[in-house]
Amino acid sequence: MLEYFLILIAGVLLYKLLSRKTEIDSTFNLPPGHLGISILGESLQFLYKQRKFFDERHAKYGNIYKTHLFGKPTIRISGKENLEKLYAAENKLLQSAYPESTVKIVGNNTLTSSFGRDHTEKKIKIMKCFSPEFLNEVFPEVSEFLTNRIKDWCRSPSIAIYPECNSMFLELAFTSFVSMGMPKSERARVQTLYHEILKNMFTLPINLPGFGFHKALRAKEELKSIFLKRIKADKKSRFEIPAILENLCKSEDSEFNDEVLLNGICELIFNAGETTTAAALCVVCNLAQNPRVLAKLRQELETVDLLTPPEENNNQSVDLTPEVLSKLTYLDCVYKETLRSNPPVGGNYRKVLETFELEGYTIPKGWTVVLGIRETHHSNSGIHDPLSFYPERWLEKDSSKLGFLPFGMGPRRCPGKGYAQLVLKLFIIKLCQQCDYTLSEEIPELVSFPTPKPKNNLTGVFVSRKHRK
């Protein structure tokens, strides 16, 4: 009898808790929108609708609206001018604050979850490693890796586009930054674990069996055990760990910290692998849907004698180098338009440090703000037909009006921008040089949360291209 009474009391308390409305200063002129029910807010609607959740509210309310996600009252803000103001106010009005589930999955001692002075120090260390010298050093390795992988695609009857891109860029990130050997079976497991983490990165932080948060934490722990095993198997001194990790995994007493090291590996490979996977997927889809763009790319490569790789042209073609890569104007347009039309990261999370006004609305202290990159790219009034894929728009004299924000701005701008640019441009060139292909869907449908990926099982047939001299 006592058990039933306790269950009844617990049920009543839970009902009152969920029914309680978020306390708001009545003098605040808050943006339009709804907060839902306390704690849950509109989280369930968001998890069900994902990108459509934001699209519907942006269409209804405009650039600024309120909601309630993952236990936090939240305001999503978009618009080029708005975001530029807010990125400039980093650590003054705003501070990085991802949802609790995201921080716990990524780790408290990572670049993503750090802020203020700690973030600045970590980023300085990473930026030293993402130097032009590092990019020049990995350039030939990345080029050869992509060449060989696309050759493998051409040897297969068909491939599943997203899983193959994901496998390729996770492995590339692993070899570029960690320099450890890993058998094929283990690579497949790593890919599966990262997919589990990505799928549950933004969810309710309920650590119980069956919930996505619990699955992601278990996947993260298994990843760390795999990486630790690789470190021991390679019998490498810790002082031989690549500089990009060596700089991050020292504690205050200058001793290496296993937890920081393993979290650093997981974060680095996740950020470098998953975001480039999403961008590469969009490259494949965009070029398949826009043969005019593909033809123009090949024309540019042919103009500088790059369309045929040197190994297939008796070494008569120009060697592909970082200097040559930087001079390919239309390639740069395609690269930028890919990230503009489908930014791998749709928004950045911040905590409001001080109450401020924006467009006449009050943004209260303590609330969460999401800086809407995707909506800013897709609804910019200064862009003609912003939803279309049109690389030539980047040839305009003043392209700054396009509001290009895939890497963010300010102190928290993505430190891996140079690496992403190198890898994606080389990938585009290899597609143009090596193959023709068709996709199973004429116009692939993509879902965009947390990163772009096909809604259906998108496959492709890749055929080795016969070069004409």
Buried (B, 14 or more C-beta within 10 A) or exposed (E): EEEEEEEEEEEEEEEEEEEEEBEBEEEEEBBEBBBBBBBBBBBEBBBEBBBBBBBEBBEEBBBBBBBBBBBBBBBBBBBBEBBBBBBEBBBEBBBBBBBBBBBBBBBEBBBBBBBEEEBBEBBEBBEBBBEEEBBEEBBEEBBEBBBEBBBEBBEEEBBBBBBBBBBBBBBBBBBBBBEBEBEEEEBEBBBEBBBBBBBBBBBBBEEEEEBBBBBBBBBBEBBBEBBBEBBEEEEEEEEEBBBBBBBBBBEEEEEBBEEBBBBBBBBBBBBBBBBBBBBBBBBBBBBBBBEEBBEBBBEBBBEEBBBBBBEBBEEEBBEBEEEBBEEBEBBBBBBBBBBBBBBBBBBBBBBBBEBBEBEEBBBBEEBBBBBBBBBBBBBBEEBEEBEEBBBEBBEEEEEEEBBBBBBBBBBBEBBBEBBBBBBBBBBBBBBBBBBBBEBBBEEBEBBBBBBBBBEEEBBBBBEEBEBEE
